[in-house]
Amino acid sequence: MNQGATLYVMNHISWFDIPVLASQQPLHFLSKSEVKSWPLIGWIITKAGTLFIQRGAKGAAQASLNEITQCLENGRSVVIFPEGTTTDGSVLRNFHGRLLQAAINARVKIQPVALRYPYKKGINPHVPYIDDVSFMGSLLGLTKSRPLEVELHFLQSIDHHLNEDDEISNKQLALSAKQAIASKLEINI
């Protein structure tokens, strides 16, 4: 893990990813705004300093980019899930680069994190928060998974400064992060 403000970029499998990574150090997360209304969880994550994006709303990405940049400039670290949704962990979706611009703007490191929930035969089927699974269904699924194993791999930081004057684009950064995570998780992209 990095010292100082860092933009963490991680693959996303479940809402449970957030407490897993937050157990490592104080972090701010970017979450869809709907989570604010979830009983108890919404209150907890709001109090914890979660940043919210109103997906689909005009100007939402720019507003979130500004908020993330400000958070990083104030010396705090932020986690984003550039896939924009969860998967079962066997694939990586497209990594959207727009929010990675915050690391360029704030001049901080980008830290890819590869997350996996290993299981007897591959990927844990009880963890993914996908399709029509409800929050309560997901919570019950986690209790069925014994033991519940988690692997967090903090990969080599990505330097977005090529030299004094040039920087790579946020799309290139997103692709670099995706490739690093895919390589560690042995996922073909």
ZICOR-V775875 format. One record per residue. N is the residue number from 0. BURIAL is 1 if it has 16 or more other C-alpha atoms within 10 Angstrom, else 0. Layout:
BEGIN
n;burial
N;BURIAL
N;BURIAL
END
This chain:
BEGIN
n;burial
0;0
1;0
2;0
3;0
4;1
5;1
6;1
7;1
8;1
9;1
10;1
11;1
12;1
13;1
14;1
15;0
16;1
17;1
18;0
19;0
20;1
21;0
22;0
23;0
24;0
25;0
26;1
27;1
28;1
29;1
30;1
31;0
32;0
33;0
34;0
35;1
36;0
37;0
38;0
39;0
40;0
41;1
42;0
43;0
44;1
45;0
46;0
47;0
48;0
49;1
50;1
51;1
52;1
53;0
54;0
55;0
56;0
57;0
58;0
59;0
60;1
61;0
62;0
63;1
64;1
65;1
66;1
67;1
68;1
69;0
70;1
71;1
72;1
73;0
74;0
75;1
76;1
77;1
78;1
79;1
80;1
81;1
82;1
83;1
84;0
85;1
86;1
87;1
88;1
89;0
90;0
91;1
92;1
93;0
94;1
95;1
96;1
97;1
98;1
99;1
100;1
101;1
102;1
103;1
104;0
105;1
106;1
107;1
108;1
109;1
110;1
111;1
112;1
113;1
114;1
115;1
116;1
117;1
118;1
119;0
120;0
121;0
122;0
123;1
124;1
125;1
126;1
127;1
128;1
129;0
130;0
131;0
132;0
133;0
134;0
135;0
136;0
137;1
138;1
139;0
140;1
141;1
142;0
143;0
144;0
145;0
146;0
147;0
148;0
149;0
150;0
151;0
152;1
153;1
154;1
155;0
156;1
157;0
158;1
159;1
160;0
161;0
162;0
163;0
164;0
165;0
166;0
167;0
168;1
169;1
170;1
171;0
172;1
173;1
174;1
175;0
176;1
177;1
178;1
179;1
180;1
181;1
182;0
183;0
184;1
185;0
186;0
187;0
188;0
END
